[in-house]
Every structure is written in structure tokens, then in C-alpha cells.
Amino acid sequence: MKIYRGISTDPYCNLASEEVLLDTEDGEVFMLWQNGRSVILGRNQNAYAEVNLPFVEEHGIPVVRRLTGGGAVFHDLGNLNFTFIVPRASCPELDFARFTHPIAEVLRSLGVPAELSGRNDLVADGRKISGNAQCVWRDRVMHHGTLLVAADLSFMDGALRADADKLKSKGIKSVRSRVGNLSEFLPGLDAGELARRLEDRFLGGGAERAAFTGEQRAGIEKLAREKFRTWEWNFGASGTFGQNVKRRFPYGSVELSFEAEHGVLVGVRLMGDFFGVRPAEELESALLGCRLIRSELTGRLGEVGEYIHGAAPDEIAGLFEA
């Protein structure tokens, strides 16, 4: 395993760094990185629904879409972020336990009662301290997560729009009530010290430090400029259509927007905090031209679990009738 450190606190560059590592490294990779204040959207989310745009504009907080699914998160220098990249052959299915285990192990060694909860959260004493997400990128699997060390929770509350349906399903009243900083468990802990502890965990297992090459850095800057800084990537993917329905399932929320002419689908958009191993855009394209008939929809949705992990064709077909 190679251990990298992020080259800056620029969220555009850090997300570009992940993609460059996915494209240029063949073995296992672990990267630690920090972003300045920013909102990081899940790949399938609607920016206009998830982000308090007046607040982020007032405070100059960038909104950046990542490669993985899941929900929107707030980053600042009180967060420490980590990324694992491994060959898909060694991780054929989405597997959160595999990657969160060593993180929780380090936290427990420091006295934090960390454990995996639900789909993708690390919690301590019932409070979320880490959110995690995964994706498949060609023949690679990427898992990344946040660690709330000493984050500004007031900015987190201000920047994100709470999903009322999601909060109700978990029996809680606000985003703020769900989360906790590690510094509450370990007064004086900072992101730098936690990063050193995590690095030591993997160095002790034979990992080695690595640095971005000049070619990789050039690729990061180009990708940040041409993709991750663009409106088309961050907001353009959030277009809406004539009808909209949103429903929460055990595998996450699914928001369906669609337009039909004479009972035939001419526009489809699937968004939400779900995960999948194939891009939702493929499924959207496959549904175009389909008549709004349950049997035809379920036929087109035969491989929906590849795009919305855990979903069944009949469940998603039912959203067109909601």
C-alpha cells in the first residue's frame, strides 16, 4: 500500500487527486487530506435540494460534486478525510466494513468507542463521527470518508439542508443532534495528530509513503480546472423535469424526476444518497422511450441493483406511479 497526503486544502484539487490516483495507480492506495470550508455533494444528488445556496454564497463556500454516491457533507479544516483505493478483484462488492474497520481500530486505541452503524457511518456513543461512501471506477474501488475532529458544526448546519424524511426515519430532529466531534471524546486532539496515528497504523503493516509525481500534479490541476471547478459538473447535473417524487428506502433516498409525452418517457433523472457500482446516467438513458406501464418499466429496470445498490425493479417502477 502507498500512503499519500493531499497536495492542498482546495476541494477541487483534492477530489481531482482521487480521480488521478484511480487512473494512475495499480496497487492499493491510502490518502489523507483536508479541505477548507466546502460542501461535497454525492454523485447522484440535486445540489439545489441539498444545499442552502444563499448561505454558501454569502460565506464563499464552494460546492463540489464527488465521484461517489451518498449524501452531502460539510468539510472544513476540523475534518480529516481519508481515501482507500484498491483493485476491484480484491473487493468485488460494496464493502464498508472492510475499510472502516482499520479506522475504527485506531480510534478505539485512542479511547473513542467507534463502531460502524447503518449503511456507512462510524458512530461513537450514538453520535456520527464519520460518514463514508464508495464507488467502482473501471477496475478499481474507491472508499472515502470524513472524520469530524473539531469541525465547525454551526457552519455545517447552515450550509446543508436537512433531509426531513431521512431525519424522521432515524428518529432525530436535526443534523446537529446526530453528529459529534472527536475532540469531545479526546480534548486537545487535532487533525494532524490523528493523521499521524492513522499513517502509523498502515506503516506498521508494511505500507510506504509516496508523493505525487510532477505528471500526476499536472493531471490534478487540469482535472480540477476542466471538471471539478465547472458549473456543469457541480450544478448542471441537477436539472429537474415535469414530475418529481422522493422516497426513502433501507438503501437510501431515491428522488425521481421525469417527463413523459403521450405516456412515453422523454426525460428521466435519478438522484439521492444511494450507492451503486454503475453510473445512474446509464439507467436514465435505458429508460428513455419506455411507456409508463409497470411491466415495461420493470423490464427496463432489470439491472437496477447495479445502479442503486439494494433496489428491486418493482420498487423503482412504483415511483413512476406515486
C-alpha positions in Angstrom: 0.0 0.0 0.0 1.2 3.5 -0.8 0.3 6.4 1.6 -0.3 9.8 0.1 -1.0 13.2 1.6 -3.3 15.7 -0.2 -1.4 18.4 -2.0 -3.6 21.3 -0.8 -6.8 22.2 1.1 -8.5 23.1 -2.2 -11.6 20.8 -2.5 -11.4 20.8 -6.3 -7.8 19.6 -6.3 -8.4 17.0 -3.6 -11.3 15.4 -5.5 -9.3 15.6 -8.7 -6.4 13.9 -6.8 -8.6 10.9 -6.1 -9.5 10.5 -9.8 -5.9 10.8 -10.8 -4.9 8.1 -8.3 -7.7 5.9 -9.6 -6.3 6.3 -13.1 -2.5 6.1 -12.4 -2.0 3.7 -9.5 -2.4 -0.1 -9.9 -1.9 -1.2 -6.3 -3.6 -0.3 -3.0 -3.6 3.4 -2.0 -4.4 5.3 1.2 -4.6 9.1 1.1 -5.2 11.6 3.9 -6.4 15.1 3.0 -8.2 18.1 4.3 -10.5 20.7 2.6 -11.1 24.2 3.5 -14.8 25.1 4.1 -16.8 23.4 1.4 -19.9 21.3 0.7 -19.2 18.0 -1.0 -22.2 16.6 -2.9 -22.8 12.9 -3.5 -22.6 11.9 -7.2 -26.4 11.4 -7.6 -27.6 14.4 -5.6 -29.6 17.5 -6.5 -27.5 20.5 -5.5 -30.5 22.8 -5.3 -32.3 20.5 -2.9 -29.3 19.6 -0.7 -27.5 22.9 -0.2 -28.5 26.1 1.4 -27.3 28.2 -1.5 -27.8 31.7 0.0 -25.7 30.6 3.0 -22.8 29.1 1.0 -22.8 32.1 -1.4 -22.8 34.6 1.5 -19.8 32.8 3.1 -17.9 31.9 -0.1 -18.2 28.2 0.4 -17.7 26.1 -2.7 -20.0 23.3 -3.6 -18.2 20.3 -5.3 -19.7 17.1 -6.6 -17.7 13.9 -5.9 -17.4 10.6 -7.7 -19.2 8.5 -5.1 -22.8 8.3 -4.1 -24.2 9.0 -0.6 -25.2 12.3 1.0 -23.9 15.8 1.1 -21.2 16.6 3.7 -19.6 19.7 5.0 -15.8 20.0 5.2 -13.5 22.4 6.9 -10.1 22.2 8.5 -11.6 20.5 11.5 -12.2 17.5 9.3 -9.7 14.8 8.3 -10.6 12.9 5.2 -9.3 9.5 4.1 -9.4 7.6 0.9 -8.7 3.9 0.1 -8.3 2.8 -3.5 -7.9 -1.0 -4.2 -8.3 -3.3 -7.2 -11.8 -4.4 -7.8 -10.7 -8.0 -7.9 -9.9 -7.8 -4.2 -13.3 -6.1 -3.4 -16.0 -7.4 -5.8 -18.9 -5.9 -3.8 -19.5 -2.7 -1.9 -18.0 -3.4 1.5 -18.0 -0.6 4.1 -16.9 -2.8 7.0 -13.6 -3.6 5.3 -12.4 0.0 5.0 -13.9 1.4 8.2 -12.5 -1.4 10.4 -8.9 -0.1 10.5 -10.1 3.5 11.1 -12.4 2.4 14.0 -9.5 0.3 15.3 -7.2 3.3 15.6 -10.0 5.4 17.2 -10.7 2.7 19.7 -7.0 2.5 20.5 -7.2 6.2 21.4 -10.2 5.6 23.7 -13.1 6.5 21.3 -15.8 3.8 21.2 -16.1 3.9 17.4 -18.2 1.3 15.5 -19.9 1.0 12.1 -23.6 1.8 12.2 -26.2 1.6 9.5 -25.0 1.6 5.9 -22.0 3.9 6.1 -21.5 5.8 9.3 -19.0 5.4 12.1 -20.5 6.4 15.4 -19.4 6.8 19.0 -21.9 6.8 21.8 -24.7 7.1 19.2 -23.2 10.2 17.5 -21.9 10.2 14.0 -18.2 10.9 13.8 -17.6 9.7 10.2 -19.6 9.4 7.0 -18.3 7.1 4.3 -19.0 6.5 0.6 -17.8 4.1 -2.2 -17.8 3.8 -5.9 -16.4 1.5 -8.7 -14.2 3.2 -11.2 -13.4 0.9 -14.1 -11.4 -1.9 -12.4 -10.9 0.0 -9.1 -12.9 0.5 -6.0 -12.6 3.8 -4.1 -13.8 4.2 -0.5 -13.5 7.6 1.3 -14.8 9.1 4.5 -14.7 12.1 6.8 -13.6 12.2 10.4 -15.0 15.0 12.4 -12.2 16.1 14.6 -13.1 19.7 15.5 -15.5 20.7 12.8 -17.5 24.0 13.0 -20.9 22.4 13.5 -22.7 25.8 13.2 -21.4 26.1 9.6 -22.4 22.5 8.9 -26.0 23.3 10.0 -26.0 26.5 7.9 -24.7 25.0 4.7 -26.7 21.8 4.5 -30.4 21.4 4.1 -31.6 18.7 6.4 -33.5 15.9 4.7 -36.6 15.8 6.8 -37.6 12.4 5.6 -34.2 11.0 6.4 -34.2 12.6 9.9 -37.7 11.3 10.6 -36.7 7.8 9.7 -33.9 7.9 12.2 -35.9 9.4 14.9 -33.9 12.6 15.2 -34.6 16.3 15.0 -31.6 17.9 13.3 -28.3 17.4 11.6 -26.6 18.9 14.6 -28.1 16.4 17.0 -26.7 13.5 15.0 -23.0 14.4 14.9 -20.1 14.7 17.3 -16.5 15.8 17.1 -13.8 13.5 18.2 -12.3 16.3 20.2 -15.3 15.9 22.5 -14.1 12.5 23.4 -10.4 13.4 23.2 -9.8 17.1 24.3 -6.9 18.6 22.5 -6.9 16.1 19.6 -6.3 17.8 16.3 -6.3 16.6 12.7 -2.6 16.5 12.4 -2.2 14.1 15.3 -5.0 11.8 14.1 -3.4 11.7 10.6 -0.1 10.6 12.2 -1.8 7.8 14.1 -3.6 6.6 11.0 -0.4 6.6 9.0 1.5 4.7 11.7 -1.3 2.0 11.6 -0.6 1.3 8.0 3.2 1.9 8.0 3.3 -0.7 10.7 1.7 -3.1 8.3 4.3 -2.6 5.6 2.8 0.4 3.7 5.2 3.0 2.3 4.9 6.8 1.9 4.5 8.2 -1.6 4.4 11.6 -3.2 2.6 12.8 -6.2 4.8 13.0 -9.3 5.0 16.0 -11.5 2.9 14.3 -14.1 0.2 13.5 -11.5 0.2 17.1 -10.2 -0.3 18.4 -13.7 -3.1 15.9 -14.2 -4.7 17.1 -10.9 -4.6 20.7 -11.9 -6.0 20.0 -15.3 -8.8 17.8 -14.0 -9.7 20.3 -11.3 -9.9 23.1 -13.8 -11.8 21.3 -16.6 -14.1 19.2 -14.4 -14.4 19.8 -10.7 -14.5 23.6 -10.9 -17.2 23.7 -13.5 -20.8 24.6 -13.1 -21.7 21.7 -15.5 -20.3 19.1 -13.1 -21.4 20.6 -9.8 -24.8 22.1 -10.7 -25.6 21.2 -14.2 -26.3 17.6 -13.2 -29.2 18.9 -11.0 -31.8 19.6 -13.8 -35.4 18.9 -13.0 -38.3 17.6 -15.0 -42.1 17.8 -15.1 -42.9 15.4 -12.2 -40.9 14.7 -9.1 -41.2 12.1 -6.3 -38.9 11.2 -3.5 -39.0 8.2 -1.3 -36.7 6.7 1.4 -35.8 3.0 1.3 -33.4 1.0 3.6 -30.7 1.5 1.0 -31.1 5.3 0.9 -33.3 8.0 -0.6 -34.3 8.0 -4.2 -35.5 11.1 -6.0 -37.1 10.5 -9.4 -37.8 13.4 -11.8 -39.3 12.5 -15.1 -41.2 13.9 -18.1 -43.5 11.9 -20.3 -45.1 12.7 -23.7 -48.1 10.7 -24.6 -47.2 8.1 -21.9 -43.6 7.7 -23.1 -40.6 8.8 -21.1 -38.7 11.6 -22.7 -36.7 12.7 -19.7 -35.5 10.8 -16.6 -33.3 11.9 -13.7 -32.5 9.7 -10.7 -30.9 11.3 -7.7 -30.4 10.6 -4.0 -27.9 9.4 -1.4 -27.9 5.8 -2.7 -24.8 3.9 -3.8 -24.1 1.9 -7.0 -21.4 0.3 -9.0 -22.5 1.7 -12.3 -23.4 5.4 -13.1 -27.1 6.3 -12.8 -26.9 8.1 -16.1 -26.8 4.7 -17.9 -30.1 3.7 -16.3 -31.7 7.0 -17.1 -30.8 6.6 -20.8 -32.1 3.0 -20.7 -35.5 4.2 -19.5 -35.9 6.8 -22.3 -38.6 5.8 -24.7 -40.2 3.4 -22.3 -44.0 3.5 -21.9 -45.4 4.2 -18.4 -46.6 0.6 -18.0 -45.4 -1.3 -14.9 -44.4 -4.4 -16.8 -42.3 -2.4 -19.3 -40.7 -0.3 -16.6 -39.7 -3.4 -14.6 -38.2 -4.9 -17.7 -36.0 -1.9 -18.3 -35.1 -1.9 -14.6 -33.9 -5.5 -14.6 -30.4 -4.5 -13.5 -31.4 -1.6 -11.2 -29.4 -3.0 -8.3 -26.2 -2.3 -10.2 -27.1 1.4 -10.2 -29.0 1.7 -6.9 -27.4 -0.9 -4.6 -30.1 -2.9 -2.9 -33.0 -1.7 -5.1 -35.5 -4.0 -6.8 -37.1 -3.3 -10.2 -40.7 -3.2 -8.9 -39.7 -0.7 -6.1 -38.3 1.8 -8.6 -41.0 1.2 -11.2 -43.5 2.1 -8.5 -42.1 5.6 -8.2 -43.4 6.4 -11.6 -46.9 5.8 -10.3 -46.5 7.7 -7.0 
